[in-house]
Amino acid sequence: MPFTALNSRMVEARIGPGQRLYSQRGAMLAYRGEVAFTPDIQGGRGGVGSMIGRRIAGEATPLMTVEGTGTVMFGHGGHHVHVVDLTGGTLYVEADRLLAFDGSLQQGTMFMGSQGGVMGMVRGQVTGQGLFTTTLKGVGSVAVMAHGGVIELPIGPQRPVHVDPQAYVAHRGEVRNKLSTALGWRDMVGRGSGEAFQLELSGQGTVYVQASEEKL
């Protein structure tokens, strides 16, 4: 059930009998056909465990279930929308970046401390991003939101990518992340570049980076 880009800020999805979509509440812009929208209290296909994980982290983004027959247009807050097509792998994405995704995908959460140990936990405290990240696994499409559009950066062996934590949107593949610091004496006296913390991603995969450091 791929999403079709209508412009840089809107996507459209066709839904049929037996199919299901999940979207952020309030993201539906218009639809055609017989389509029903209901609040999702089970945490998507990941079930109650997924929902509880996000609520413990204080970042449970409200979802709604979309079912029926027709086409639905999605967008939210005028943010740019980027579509990621999964063919069996896992997408790790900040919960508030999710616009809509296939109901066929398995949703879960990952404790960031498990990637990068203590530094993964520091990332959540320092950058304003949560200790938990949403995971979507399987075959299907995901529409994510970003400021100013998204660029895909490949991550390869011996070729890590460093990203400003506020510019990070999502990543996929066999990737490890940790918060690295470039804190020097200039930063201590308030005269540094302002880039004291960087998210280092290494391994094999792709990271999605937005064009602005603003939060959604």
ZIPEZI-V925923 format. One record per backbone hydrogen bond with DSSP energy under -0.5 kcal/mol. CO is the residue of the C=O (numbers start at 1). NH is the residue of the N-H. E is the energy in kcal/mol with one decimal. If there is no record, write none. Layout:
co;nh;e
CO;NH;E
CO;NH;E
This chain:
co;nh;e
2;14;-0.5
3;5;-0.5
4;12;-2.6
7;10;-0.8
8;81;-2.7
10;6;-2.3
10;7;-1.5
11;74;-3.1
12;4;-3.2
13;72;-2.7
15;70;-2.6
16;19;-2.1
19;68;-0.5
20;103;-2.7
21;66;-3.0
22;101;-2.6
23;64;-2.5
24;27;-1.9
27;75;-2.2
30;73;-3.2
32;71;-1.6
33;35;-1.0
34;69;-2.7
36;67;-2.2
38;65;-3.5
39;41;-0.6
40;63;-0.6
43;46;-0.8
44;47;-1.8
46;50;-0.6
47;50;-0.5
47;51;-1.6
48;52;-3.1
49;53;-2.2
50;54;-1.8
51;55;-2.3
52;56;-2.7
53;57;-1.4
54;59;-2.6
55;58;-0.9
59;61;-1.1
60;62;-0.5
62;25;-2.0
63;40;-2.2
64;23;-2.2
65;38;-2.1
65;67;-0.5
66;21;-2.3
67;36;-3.5
69;34;-1.8
70;15;-3.1
71;32;-2.6
72;13;-2.6
73;29;-3.3
73;30;-1.0
74;11;-2.1
76;79;-2.0
80;146;-2.1
82;144;-3.0
84;86;-0.6
84;142;-2.4
86;140;-1.8
89;138;-1.8
90;173;-0.8
91;93;-0.6
91;136;-2.1
92;171;-2.2
93;134;-1.6
94;97;-2.1
95;98;-1.3
97;145;-3.2
99;24;-2.7
100;143;-3.3
101;22;-2.4
102;105;-1.3
105;107;-0.6
106;137;-2.1
108;135;-2.4
110;112;-0.5
110;133;-2.2
111;114;-2.2
112;115;-1.6
113;117;-0.6
114;116;-0.6
116;119;-1.4
117;120;-0.7
117;121;-1.2
118;122;-2.6
119;123;-2.2
120;124;-1.1
121;125;-1.6
122;126;-3.1
123;127;-2.4
123;129;-0.6
124;128;-0.8
131;112;-4.2
133;110;-2.3
134;93;-2.7
135;108;-2.3
136;91;-2.8
137;106;-3.0
138;88;-2.4
138;140;-0.5
140;86;-3.4
141;102;-2.2
142;84;-3.2
142;144;-0.6
143;99;-2.7
143;100;-1.6
144;82;-2.7
146;80;-1.9
146;148;-0.5
147;211;-1.1
147;212;-0.9
149;211;-1.6
151;153;-0.6
151;209;-2.5
152;154;-0.5
153;207;-2.4
155;205;-2.4
156;159;-2.5
159;156;-1.3
161;201;-2.8
163;199;-3.5
164;167;-2.0
164;168;-0.9
167;210;-2.9
169;94;-1.7
170;208;-3.2
171;92;-3.2
172;206;-2.1
173;175;-1.6
174;204;-2.4
176;202;-2.5
178;180;-0.6
178;200;-3.2
180;198;-2.8
182;184;-0.6
184;188;-1.7
185;189;-1.3
186;191;-3.5
186;192;-0.7
187;190;-1.3
196;182;-2.9
198;180;-3.4
198;200;-0.7
199;163;-2.6
199;201;-0.6
200;178;-1.8
201;161;-2.5
202;176;-2.8
204;174;-1.6
205;155;-3.0
206;172;-2.4
207;153;-2.8
207;209;-0.5
208;169;-2.3
208;170;-1.2
209;151;-2.4
